[in-house]
């Protein structure tokens, strides 16, 4: 393959990602008209239309999307290898982009970051909090952090968090004129604060365990949130019973602001896993972060 052909393919990936000749040209250090001409030459060479152009944006055609599926991982592997080669003479550097949800960010990432960033001043960590299941390859993240059962089988997964105890809580004010549930089935008589999944749109069924056998209970109430912190806020306000992680409420229970119920029924979840694409070379900055976060 000639150098110009390789350059045109690399430029095509940038145009498809930016969905704009102007923004892509700025990234590539060339004029929009020159970039547009290069894309027209590439399309003529292949005999296929790769980009659909409108007055507002540019998007890949079906043929373009097919080509991108090959080009993106190939160029990412090349960039990762070039970065790895440069890190053979320098310290790990660059940006690590991670998607996760809020509890994992606060319980796993945030406690480790101060020491990590002090030790690696040339690394920048970008964390995106997303309660849904983001496709890290399509969205161009270096890694994600989720529960193990949510990680795709073709990913490399590393455990980065201790096992997590679940709990059911309510405020003393809520229980002042209500009986405390003794079994999960008793929740039918209570105002339970529901959580709605961002990805599926369904409501979370509370998970319990009896003699090692897991089961789920659908609960009902007057409040539904898609944010765990709001569940806690509503429970503290006496607006119902919430299903949370124990590390979220330890201090609040000690202060007498929340009461734990159904403790013998609440299961322990396996901890969080950091996962990333199965590539020949893990970017050094990501590898350094994994070394800090990994637990046995």
Secondary structure, 3 states (H helix, E strand, C coil): CCHHHHHHHHHHHHHHHHCCHHHHHHHHCCCHHHHHHHHHHHHHHHCCCCEEECCCCEEECHHHHHHHHHHHHHHHHHHHHHHHHHHCCCCCCEEEEEEECHHHHHHHHHHHHHHHHHHCCCEEEEEEECCCCCCCCCCCCCEEEEEHHHCCCCEEEEECCCCEEEEEEECHHHHCCCCCCCCHHHHHHCCECEEECCCCCCECCEEEEECCEEEEECCCCCCEECCHHHHHHHHHCCCCEEEEEHHHCHHHHHCCCCEEECHHHCCEECCEEEEEECCCCCCHHHHHHHHHHCCC
